[in-house]
Amino acid sequence: MSGGPDGASAPRDGLTAVARRGELVRYIDSHTVARAEELAGAFTVSAMTIHRDLDLLSREGLIERVRGGARALPHAFLERDVRLRRATKVNEKLALARAAAALIRAGDMVAIDDSTTAAAMLPVLAPRAPATVITHSLALMHDLTRAHPEIKLLGLGGQYYPETDSFLGSVVIDQIKRISADVVFISTTSVKNDALFHPDAEAARTKQALIEMADRKVLLVDVTKFGAKGLHHVVDLAVFDDIIVSADLPAEHRAQLDRLDVAVHYVPTPEP
């Protein structure tokens, strides 16, 4: 899998079109500016395919088109855009999700946040037979009712944020305070200084409330989140009962987790 935080050494051939475009945005973001010929070589596709991808990504507002290639947008926007996050690190998210789902007991009331990492649990939820799924993610509400109508859904509503395709803020938090869950699954954009951070204040507050509502607290996180930028404190890592993380986590961060009184599950990541 990725050999560094920007995914520079990750295999990029054989990706689906959606996954390729997500990785293109990550590549451009990490390099600031990239030429079309460079991208065609890095992703082993034709220059024509790259130009079509860049045109589409530019229309969607995920990159800036420049002569001969593309330039990255400010990083704060990319951190929040759900379209990009859904298309990146798909195999790694699914591997983490499978390990997370194994912690669900039949009949559990399960809370899942609006992260695309936690949402990857959808295909593996049904065999675990949760009684109820609680979420503030609009996409997960929609997908769950279509894929698993037999699972009871408790949707949390409030101010809708299209960047995250979810409901955030005080109205959602008030609802959360009136219910409880057996287990909650959370991810975020940044892990640093033994704590979780998020670039958005409303998202951070909503995640805090979700974590507090559950008896068992589970964090799903990949290696790119360690040391990443995040302005607003969510919770300390010590709050969690379980941390599910990619097995290629560097030794310095493994040592960070090993100091905590938390069950850490290291998950091998399949190649694309």
C-alpha positions as CSV (number, residue, x, y, z in Angstrom):
1,M,0.0,0.0,0.0
2,S,1.1,3.6,0.4
3,G,4.7,4.2,1.2
4,G,4.1,7.7,2.6
5,P,1.4,10.2,3.5
6,D,0.9,11.5,0.0
7,G,0.6,8.0,-1.4
8,A,3.5,8.6,-3.8
9,S,4.5,4.9,-4.0
10,A,1.0,3.4,-4.1
11,P,0.2,1.3,-7.2
12,R,-2.1,3.3,-9.5
13,D,-2.7,1.0,-12.4
14,G,-5.9,-0.9,-12.7
15,L,-8.0,1.7,-10.8
16,T,-11.6,2.3,-11.7
17,A,-12.3,5.7,-13.2
18,V,-13.8,7.0,-10.0
19,A,-10.9,5.8,-7.8
20,R,-8.4,7.1,-10.3
21,R,-9.9,10.6,-10.2
22,G,-9.8,10.6,-6.4
23,E,-6.2,9.6,-6.4
24,L,-5.5,12.2,-9.1
25,V,-6.7,14.9,-6.7
26,R,-4.6,13.5,-3.9
27,Y,-1.5,13.4,-6.2
28,I,-2.1,17.0,-7.4
29,D,-2.7,18.2,-3.8
30,S,0.6,16.6,-2.6
31,H,2.6,18.0,-5.6
32,T,0.8,21.4,-5.8
33,V,1.2,21.5,-9.6
34,A,1.3,18.5,-12.0
35,R,1.6,18.3,-15.8
36,A,-0.7,16.0,-17.8
37,E,2.2,14.0,-19.2
38,E,3.5,13.4,-15.6
39,L,0.1,12.2,-14.5
40,A,-0.4,9.9,-17.5
41,G,2.9,8.2,-16.6
42,A,2.1,8.0,-12.9
43,F,-1.3,6.5,-13.5
44,T,-0.4,4.4,-16.6
45,V,-3.3,5.8,-18.7
46,S,-3.3,7.9,-21.9
47,A,-2.8,11.6,-22.0
48,M,-6.3,11.9,-23.4
49,T,-7.8,10.1,-20.4
50,I,-5.9,12.4,-18.1
51,H,-7.1,15.5,-19.8
52,R,-10.7,14.2,-19.6
53,D,-10.3,13.5,-15.9
54,L,-8.8,16.9,-15.2
55,D,-11.6,18.6,-17.1
56,L,-14.2,16.8,-15.0
57,L,-12.4,17.4,-11.7
58,S,-12.1,21.1,-12.6
59,R,-15.8,21.3,-13.3
60,E,-16.5,19.7,-10.0
61,G,-14.3,22.3,-8.2
62,L,-11.7,19.8,-6.9
63,I,-8.7,21.1,-8.8
64,E,-7.7,24.2,-10.8
65,R,-7.0,23.6,-14.5
66,V,-3.8,25.3,-15.8
67,R,-2.1,25.1,-19.1
68,G,-0.7,21.6,-19.7
69,G,-1.9,20.2,-16.3
70,A,-3.6,21.1,-13.0
71,R,-2.9,22.9,-9.8
72,A,-4.2,22.0,-6.2
73,L,-6.9,24.0,-4.5
74,P,-6.4,25.2,-0.9
75,H,-6.1,22.1,1.4
76,A,-8.9,23.1,3.8
77,F,-11.5,22.6,1.0
78,L,-10.2,19.2,0.0
79,E,-10.3,18.0,3.6
80,R,-14.0,18.4,3.7
81,D,-15.2,17.5,0.3
82,V,-17.0,14.2,0.5
83,R,-16.8,13.4,-3.2
84,L,-13.0,13.2,-3.0
85,R,-13.0,11.2,0.3
86,R,-15.4,8.6,-1.1
87,A,-13.1,7.9,-4.1
88,T,-9.8,7.6,-2.2
89,K,-8.1,4.7,-0.4
90,V,-11.2,2.5,-1.1
91,N,-9.5,-0.8,-0.4
92,E,-7.9,0.4,2.8
93,K,-11.2,1.7,4.1
94,L,-13.0,-1.6,3.3
95,A,-10.3,-3.5,5.2
96,L,-10.6,-1.3,8.2
97,A,-14.4,-1.6,8.0
98,R,-14.3,-5.4,8.0
99,A,-12.2,-5.4,11.1
100,A,-14.6,-2.8,12.8
101,A,-17.7,-4.8,11.9
102,A,-16.3,-7.9,13.7
103,L,-16.7,-6.0,16.9
104,I,-20.5,-5.7,16.5
105,R,-22.6,-8.2,18.5
106,A,-26.0,-9.4,17.3
107,G,-28.6,-7.1,18.6
108,D,-26.3,-4.1,19.2
109,M,-27.4,-0.5,18.7
110,V,-24.7,0.8,16.5
111,A,-23.8,4.5,15.9
112,I,-21.8,5.4,12.8
113,D,-20.5,8.9,12.0
114,D,-20.4,10.7,8.6
115,S,-16.8,9.7,7.8
116,T,-16.3,7.7,4.5
117,T,-14.1,5.3,6.4
118,A,-16.9,4.3,8.8
119,A,-19.4,4.3,6.0
120,A,-17.4,1.6,4.3
121,M,-18.9,-0.8,6.9
122,L,-22.2,-0.8,5.0
123,P,-21.4,-3.9,2.9
124,V,-20.4,-5.9,6.0
125,L,-23.1,-4.8,8.4
126,A,-25.9,-7.3,7.7
127,P,-24.0,-10.5,8.8
128,R,-23.4,-8.9,12.2
129,A,-27.1,-8.4,12.8
130,P,-27.2,-5.1,14.6
131,A,-30.7,-4.2,15.9
132,T,-30.4,-0.5,15.0
133,V,-28.0,1.8,13.1
134,I,-27.8,5.4,14.3
135,T,-26.2,8.0,12.0
136,H,-26.2,11.6,10.9
137,S,-24.8,10.7,7.4
138,L,-27.5,11.3,4.8
139,A,-25.7,9.0,2.3
140,L,-25.5,6.2,4.9
141,M,-29.2,6.6,5.7
142,H,-30.1,6.3,2.0
143,D,-27.7,3.4,1.3
144,L,-28.7,1.4,4.4
145,T,-32.4,1.6,3.7
146,R,-31.9,0.3,0.2
147,A,-29.3,-2.4,0.9
148,H,-30.5,-3.6,4.3
149,P,-34.2,-2.6,4.9
150,E,-34.3,-5.3,7.7
151,I,-32.0,-3.2,9.9
152,K,-33.8,-0.5,11.9
153,L,-32.5,3.0,11.1
154,L,-32.5,6.0,13.4
155,G,-31.5,9.0,11.4
156,L,-30.3,12.2,13.1
157,G,-31.3,15.4,11.3
158,G,-30.5,19.1,11.6
159,Q,-28.4,21.6,9.6
160,Y,-27.4,19.9,6.3
161,Y,-23.8,20.4,5.1
162,P,-23.3,19.3,1.4
163,E,-19.5,19.2,1.8
164,T,-19.9,16.3,4.2
165,D,-23.3,15.1,3.0
166,S,-24.4,15.0,6.6
167,F,-26.3,16.8,9.4
168,L,-24.1,18.7,11.9
169,G,-24.5,21.1,14.8
170,S,-26.7,21.8,17.8
171,V,-29.9,20.2,16.6
172,V,-28.2,16.9,15.9
173,I,-26.3,17.1,19.2
174,D,-29.6,17.6,21.1
175,Q,-31.0,14.5,19.5
176,I,-27.8,12.5,20.4
177,K,-28.1,13.5,24.0
178,R,-31.5,11.8,24.2
179,I,-30.4,8.4,23.0
180,S,-27.7,5.8,23.6
181,A,-25.8,3.2,21.6
182,D,-23.9,0.0,22.5
183,V,-21.0,0.9,20.1
184,V,-20.0,3.9,18.0
185,F,-17.6,3.9,15.0
186,I,-15.8,7.2,14.3
187,S,-13.1,8.5,12.0
188,T,-11.6,12.0,11.5
189,T,-9.1,13.9,9.5
190,S,-6.3,14.3,11.9
191,V,-4.5,12.4,14.7
192,K,-1.8,14.3,16.6
193,N,-0.6,14.9,20.1
194,D,-2.5,11.8,21.3
195,A,-5.9,13.3,20.2
196,L,-8.3,13.6,17.3
197,F,-8.8,16.9,15.5
198,H,-11.1,18.1,12.7
199,P,-10.9,21.2,10.5
200,D,-14.6,22.0,11.1
201,A,-16.0,23.1,14.5
202,E,-19.5,21.8,13.9
203,A,-18.2,18.4,12.8
204,A,-15.9,18.2,15.8
205,R,-18.8,18.9,18.2
206,T,-21.1,16.4,16.6
207,K,-18.4,13.7,16.7
208,Q,-17.8,14.5,20.4
209,A,-21.5,13.9,21.1
210,L,-21.6,10.7,19.2
211,I,-18.6,9.3,21.1
212,E,-20.1,10.2,24.4
213,M,-23.4,8.4,23.7
214,A,-21.9,4.9,23.3
215,D,-20.6,2.3,25.8
216,R,-17.9,1.1,23.4
217,K,-16.0,3.6,21.4
218,V,-14.1,2.6,18.2
219,L,-11.8,4.6,16.0
220,L,-11.0,3.7,12.4
221,V,-8.0,5.5,11.0
222,D,-5.5,5.1,8.2
223,V,-1.8,6.2,8.3
224,T,-2.4,9.5,6.4
225,K,-4.4,10.9,9.3
226,F,-1.4,10.9,11.7
227,G,0.2,14.3,11.8
228,A,-2.4,15.8,9.4
229,K,-3.8,19.3,9.9
230,G,-6.8,19.7,12.1
231,L,-7.9,22.8,13.9
232,H,-10.6,21.7,16.4
233,H,-10.1,19.1,19.2
234,V,-12.5,16.2,19.1
235,V,-11.4,13.8,21.9
236,D,-8.2,12.3,23.2
237,L,-7.2,8.9,21.9
238,A,-7.4,7.5,25.4
239,V,-11.2,7.8,25.3
240,F,-11.4,4.9,22.8
241,D,-11.8,1.3,23.7
242,D,-10.5,0.1,20.3
243,I,-8.4,1.7,17.6
244,I,-8.5,0.0,14.2
245,V,-5.5,1.2,12.1
246,S,-3.6,0.2,8.9
247,A,-0.8,-2.3,9.6
248,D,1.7,-0.1,7.6
249,L,1.6,2.5,10.4
250,P,5.1,3.9,11.0
251,A,6.9,2.7,14.1
252,E,6.8,6.2,15.8
253,H,3.0,6.2,15.6
254,R,2.8,2.6,16.7
255,A,4.7,3.5,19.8
256,Q,2.3,6.4,20.3
257,L,-0.7,4.0,20.3
258,D,1.1,1.3,22.4
259,R,1.4,3.8,25.3
260,L,-2.3,4.0,25.5
261,D,-4.6,1.7,27.5
262,V,-6.5,0.9,24.3
263,A,-6.9,-2.3,22.2
264,V,-5.2,-1.6,18.9
265,H,-6.1,-3.7,15.9
266,Y,-3.5,-3.6,13.1
267,V,-5.2,-4.4,9.7
268,P,-3.2,-5.5,6.6
269,T,-4.3,-3.5,3.6
270,P,-4.9,-5.3,0.3
271,E,-3.3,-4.1,-2.8
272,P,-5.7,-2.3,-5.3
